[in-house]
């Protein structure tokens, strides 16, 4: 009888589909990376940097904050300042992103975004959105921009009108199953989003489709030589096209760093 039972069990195992071992395994842990400085460049210590973006043909767009000081300007490759545009003193500037033939500039608590000519930075339109605006980046392949508001959500917006794409829904960003709050300045690179975590020296790399954090990047090795002010934190990520490198800076930092993200020891 026992032999018959053993044979029946063996036959059942052969006919049954294999166990989904992957479903029992823990999800892959995010990579642990560190920002390695490749070059240090002089930067404007008066810029309360809120957004950073490489401009076509070189140089950088820089968006700044603070009441009465908020603006966006072009920083040439030689460090000189080009076009510049200020906003009303009662508005607090936030993140910026380039979308084809226009540049978006967010404001913090006013729900107003400025649409600008990317060459002159003249205002060519405005848009309005609900809630706060912190960071923004353009996903060309997906036909959307992502907007952060200081929470763990990334909101999907129309790149031309900045209207919320309700049919797509927001992205909830999680790490090891837990929400990651404080998402601030953003940079979209293909299917990934890089986000500063507010007031920290950490950057997270996020899968833009699932919201899962795929890497946590330690940027504490970058010297913060700004004045003694709790607001003067790391803020500003710009991917360098055609490379695996980025520019990083912070609020009122006198330094701009060209970095690569390498596996942590």
C-alpha positions as CSV (number, residue, x, y, z in Angstrom):
1,X,0.0,0.0,0.0
2,X,2.8,2.4,0.9
3,X,4.5,1.8,-2.4
4,X,1.3,2.6,-4.3
5,X,0.9,5.9,-2.4
6,X,4.5,6.9,-3.1
7,X,4.1,6.1,-6.8
8,X,0.8,8.1,-6.9
9,X,2.5,11.1,-5.1
10,X,5.5,11.0,-7.5
11,X,3.2,10.9,-10.5
12,X,1.2,13.9,-9.2
13,X,4.4,15.9,-8.7
14,X,5.5,15.2,-12.2
15,X,2.1,16.3,-13.6
16,X,1.8,19.4,-11.4
17,X,3.2,22.7,-12.5
18,X,6.4,23.7,-10.8
19,X,6.1,25.8,-7.6
20,X,6.4,29.6,-8.1
21,X,9.5,29.9,-6.0
22,X,9.9,33.5,-7.0
23,X,6.6,34.4,-5.3
24,X,7.9,33.1,-2.0
25,X,11.1,35.0,-2.2
26,X,11.6,38.5,-0.8
27,X,11.5,41.3,-3.4
28,X,14.9,42.4,-4.6
29,X,16.5,45.0,-2.2
30,X,17.3,48.4,-3.7
31,X,20.9,48.8,-4.8
32,X,23.1,50.8,-2.5
33,X,25.1,53.3,-4.5
34,X,27.3,56.3,-3.7
35,X,27.9,59.6,-5.5
36,X,31.5,59.7,-6.6
37,X,32.8,63.2,-7.5
38,X,34.5,63.4,-11.0
39,X,34.7,67.2,-11.1
40,X,34.0,70.2,-9.0
41,X,32.8,73.4,-10.7
42,X,32.2,76.9,-9.2
43,X,28.5,77.7,-8.7
44,X,26.4,80.6,-7.6
45,X,26.1,80.7,-3.8
46,X,23.2,83.1,-4.0
47,X,21.0,80.6,-5.9
48,X,18.5,78.9,-3.7
49,X,18.5,76.0,-6.2
50,X,15.1,74.2,-6.7
51,X,15.6,72.8,-10.2
52,X,18.5,71.9,-12.4
53,X,18.5,70.8,-16.0
54,X,21.1,70.5,-18.8
55,X,20.2,72.9,-21.6
56,X,20.4,71.9,-25.3
57,X,23.9,72.5,-26.6
58,X,25.4,72.6,-23.1
59,X,25.1,74.8,-20.0
60,X,22.3,74.5,-17.4
61,X,18.9,75.8,-16.6
62,X,18.7,76.8,-12.9
63,X,15.5,77.4,-11.1
64,X,15.6,79.1,-7.8
65,X,13.3,79.8,-4.9
66,X,12.6,82.2,-2.0
67,X,10.1,85.0,-1.9
68,X,11.4,88.0,-3.8
69,X,14.3,86.1,-5.2
70,X,12.8,83.3,-7.3
71,X,13.8,83.1,-11.0
72,X,15.1,80.8,-13.7
73,X,18.3,81.4,-15.6
74,X,20.8,79.9,-18.0
75,X,24.3,79.1,-16.8
76,X,26.7,78.8,-19.6
77,X,29.3,76.1,-19.9
78,X,31.9,78.7,-18.9
79,X,30.0,79.6,-15.8
80,X,28.6,82.9,-17.1
81,X,25.0,83.8,-16.8
82,X,22.8,84.1,-19.9
83,X,19.0,84.6,-20.1
84,X,17.2,85.1,-16.8
85,X,13.5,85.6,-15.8
86,X,12.2,86.5,-12.4
87,X,8.7,85.8,-11.0
88,X,6.5,88.0,-8.8
89,X,8.0,88.5,-5.3
90,X,4.9,86.9,-3.6
91,X,5.6,83.6,-5.4
92,X,8.1,80.9,-4.4
93,X,9.8,79.2,-7.3
94,X,10.3,75.4,-7.4
95,X,11.3,72.7,-9.9
96,X,11.8,73.1,-13.7
97,X,11.9,70.8,-16.7
98,X,12.4,71.2,-20.4
99,X,9.6,69.8,-22.6
100,X,10.5,70.0,-26.3
101,X,9.7,73.6,-27.2
102,X,9.0,75.0,-23.7
103,X,10.3,75.0,-20.2
104,X,8.0,74.6,-17.1
105,X,8.7,76.4,-13.9
106,X,6.7,75.4,-10.8
107,X,5.8,77.5,-7.7
108,X,5.5,76.0,-4.2
109,X,2.1,76.8,-2.7
110,X,0.4,78.9,-5.4
111,X,-0.5,76.1,-7.9
112,X,0.9,78.2,-10.7
113,X,3.4,77.0,-13.3
114,X,5.1,79.3,-15.9
115,X,5.5,78.1,-19.4
116,X,8.6,79.7,-20.9
117,X,10.5,79.9,-24.2
118,X,13.6,77.8,-23.6
119,X,15.9,80.3,-25.4
120,X,14.7,83.7,-24.0
121,X,12.9,82.4,-20.9
122,X,10.1,84.7,-21.8
123,X,6.7,83.6,-20.4
124,X,4.5,82.1,-23.2
125,X,1.7,80.7,-21.0
126,X,0.6,79.6,-17.5
127,X,-1.0,76.5,-16.0
128,X,-2.6,75.8,-12.7
129,X,-2.5,72.6,-10.6
130,X,-3.9,71.4,-7.3
131,X,-1.8,71.3,-4.2
132,X,1.9,72.1,-3.9
133,X,4.6,71.9,-6.6
134,X,8.1,70.7,-5.6
135,X,9.9,68.9,-8.5
136,X,9.0,68.1,-12.1
137,X,10.6,66.1,-14.9
138,X,9.6,65.1,-18.4
139,X,9.2,61.5,-19.6
140,X,9.4,61.8,-23.3
141,X,8.7,58.1,-24.2
142,X,5.7,58.1,-21.9
143,X,4.3,61.4,-23.0
144,X,4.0,62.8,-19.5
145,X,5.6,64.9,-16.9
146,X,5.9,63.7,-13.3
147,X,5.3,66.2,-10.5
148,X,6.3,65.8,-6.8
149,X,4.6,67.6,-4.0
150,X,6.6,66.6,-0.9
151,X,4.7,63.4,-0.3
152,X,5.4,59.9,-1.5
153,X,3.3,60.4,-4.7
154,X,4.4,61.4,-8.2
155,X,1.6,62.9,-10.1
156,X,1.3,62.3,-13.9
157,X,0.6,65.5,-15.9
158,X,0.1,66.4,-19.5
159,X,3.4,67.9,-20.8
160,X,1.7,70.6,-22.8
161,X,-1.1,71.8,-20.5
162,X,0.1,70.4,-17.1
163,X,-3.4,69.0,-16.5
164,X,-3.4,65.9,-14.3
165,X,-3.8,62.7,-16.3
166,X,-6.5,61.1,-14.1
167,X,-6.8,58.1,-16.4
168,X,-3.2,57.1,-15.5
169,X,-3.3,57.8,-11.8
170,X,-0.5,58.9,-9.5
171,X,2.5,56.8,-8.7
172,X,3.0,55.8,-5.1
173,X,6.7,55.5,-4.4
174,X,7.7,52.7,-2.0
175,X,10.9,51.1,-0.7
176,X,10.7,47.7,0.8
177,X,6.9,48.1,0.7
178,X,6.9,51.3,2.7
179,X,6.0,54.8,1.3
180,X,9.0,57.2,0.7
181,X,7.9,60.7,1.7
182,X,9.7,63.9,1.0
183,X,10.2,63.5,-2.7
184,X,11.6,66.7,-3.9
185,X,13.7,67.7,-7.0
186,X,13.2,65.2,-9.9
187,X,15.2,64.0,-12.9
188,X,13.7,61.6,-15.4
189,X,16.1,59.3,-17.3
190,X,14.4,56.8,-19.5
191,X,12.1,54.6,-17.3
192,X,13.8,55.8,-14.1
193,X,13.2,58.9,-11.9
194,X,15.8,60.2,-9.6
195,X,14.5,62.2,-6.6
196,X,16.1,64.1,-3.8
197,X,14.7,63.2,-0.4
198,X,14.0,66.5,1.3
199,X,16.6,67.7,3.9
200,X,18.7,64.6,3.5
201,X,21.8,63.7,1.4
202,X,20.0,60.7,-0.1
203,X,18.7,60.3,-3.6
204,X,16.4,57.5,-4.7
205,X,16.1,55.9,-8.1
206,X,12.5,55.0,-8.8
207,X,10.9,52.8,-11.4
208,X,8.6,55.3,-13.0
209,X,5.9,52.7,-13.9
210,X,5.8,50.8,-10.6
211,X,6.9,53.4,-8.1
212,X,9.4,50.9,-6.5
213,X,12.7,52.3,-5.4
214,X,15.4,50.4,-7.2
215,X,18.4,52.2,-5.7
216,X,19.3,54.5,-2.8
217,X,22.2,56.8,-3.5
218,X,24.3,58.2,-0.7
219,X,25.5,61.7,-1.6
220,X,26.9,62.6,1.8
221,X,30.4,62.6,0.4
222,X,29.7,65.9,-1.4
223,X,31.1,68.8,0.5
224,X,28.3,71.2,1.6
225,X,30.2,74.5,1.8
226,X,27.1,76.7,1.9
227,X,26.5,79.0,4.8
228,X,25.2,77.7,8.1
229,X,21.5,77.4,7.4
230,X,19.2,74.3,7.8
231,X,17.7,75.2,4.4
232,X,21.0,74.9,2.5
233,X,20.6,71.2,1.7
234,X,21.4,69.0,-1.3
235,X,18.9,69.9,-4.1
236,X,19.4,69.8,-7.8
237,X,19.9,66.8,-10.1
238,X,20.6,67.0,-13.8
239,X,21.5,64.0,-16.0
240,X,24.3,64.6,-18.5
241,X,22.9,63.4,-21.9
242,X,24.9,60.6,-23.5
243,X,26.5,59.5,-20.3
244,X,25.9,57.8,-16.9
245,X,26.9,61.0,-15.1
246,X,24.9,63.7,-13.3
247,X,25.4,67.2,-12.0
248,X,24.5,67.7,-8.4
249,X,24.3,70.8,-6.2
250,X,22.3,72.3,-3.4
251,X,20.6,75.4,-2.1
252,X,23.0,78.3,-2.0
253,X,25.9,75.9,-2.6
254,X,29.0,77.5,-4.1
255,X,29.9,74.2,-5.8
256,X,28.5,72.1,-8.7
257,X,29.6,68.5,-8.8
258,X,29.8,66.2,-11.8
259,X,29.3,62.7,-10.4
260,X,28.8,59.1,-11.2
261,X,26.7,56.7,-9.1
262,X,28.8,53.7,-8.1
263,X,28.2,50.6,-6.0
264,X,28.8,51.3,-2.3
265,X,31.6,49.4,-0.6
